Amino acid sequence: MYEIMAVYTLSWMYYITLILLTSFVLVNMLAGIIFDEFIGSSEDKLSNRLDKIEDMIKYIKNQVSKDQ
């Protein structure tokens, strides 16, 4: 890098841009993975709760039909 700097004085702009762009991409990928896992686990929890509520409704309907 230093040899290039001696010949092309503005070559530091390329390296800084490359470092910033790469950092931006990697941080966004990491954030995407974390948010995807968070949303996925939330959906699973909601699905399990919905299944439990549906089971409770079926149980209550069965109890009501037995009482009549």
C-alpha positions as CSV (number, residue, x, y, z in Angstrom):
1,M,0.0,0.0,0.0
2,Y,2.8,2.4,0.8
3,E,4.4,1.9,-2.6
4,I,1.2,2.8,-4.2
5,M,0.8,5.9,-2.0
6,A,4.2,7.2,-3.2
7,V,3.0,7.0,-6.8
8,Y,-0.7,7.8,-6.4
9,T,-1.3,10.2,-3.6
10,L,-5.1,9.8,-3.6
11,S,-5.1,6.0,-3.5
12,W,-6.0,6.2,0.2
13,M,-9.6,7.0,-0.8
14,Y,-9.9,3.6,-2.5
15,Y,-8.7,1.8,0.7
16,I,-10.9,3.8,3.0
17,T,-14.0,3.3,0.8
18,L,-13.3,-0.4,0.6
19,I,-13.0,-0.7,4.3
20,L,-16.1,1.3,5.0
21,L,-18.2,-0.6,2.4
22,T,-17.0,-4.0,3.6
23,S,-17.8,-3.0,7.2
24,F,-21.3,-1.8,6.3
25,V,-22.1,-5.0,4.4
26,L,-20.8,-7.3,7.2
27,V,-22.7,-5.4,9.9
28,N,-25.9,-5.5,7.9
29,M,-25.5,-9.2,7.3
30,L,-25.0,-9.8,11.1
31,A,-28.1,-7.6,11.9
32,G,-30.1,-9.5,9.3
33,I,-29.2,-12.9,10.9
34,I,-30.0,-11.7,14.4
35,F,-33.4,-10.1,13.4
36,D,-34.3,-13.2,11.3
37,E,-33.8,-15.5,14.3
38,F,-35.7,-13.1,16.6
39,I,-38.7,-12.9,14.3
40,G,-38.6,-16.7,13.6
41,S,-38.7,-17.5,17.3
42,S,-41.5,-15.0,17.9
43,E,-43.6,-16.6,15.1
44,D,-43.0,-20.1,16.6
45,K,-44.2,-18.9,20.0
46,L,-47.3,-17.3,18.6
47,S,-48.1,-20.4,16.6
48,N,-47.8,-22.5,19.7
49,R,-50.0,-20.2,21.7
50,L,-52.6,-20.2,18.9
51,D,-52.6,-24.0,18.9
52,K,-53.1,-24.1,22.7
53,I,-56.0,-21.6,22.3
54,E,-57.6,-23.7,19.6
55,D,-57.3,-26.8,21.8
56,M,-58.9,-25.0,24.7
57,I,-61.8,-23.9,22.4
58,K,-62.4,-27.4,21.2
59,Y,-62.3,-28.7,24.8
60,I,-64.9,-26.1,25.9
61,K,-67.1,-26.9,22.9
62,N,-67.0,-30.6,23.9
63,Q,-67.8,-29.8,27.5
64,V,-70.8,-27.6,26.4
65,S,-72.1,-30.3,24.0
66,K,-71.9,-32.9,26.8
67,D,-73.8,-30.8,29.2
68,Q,-76.7,-30.3,26.8
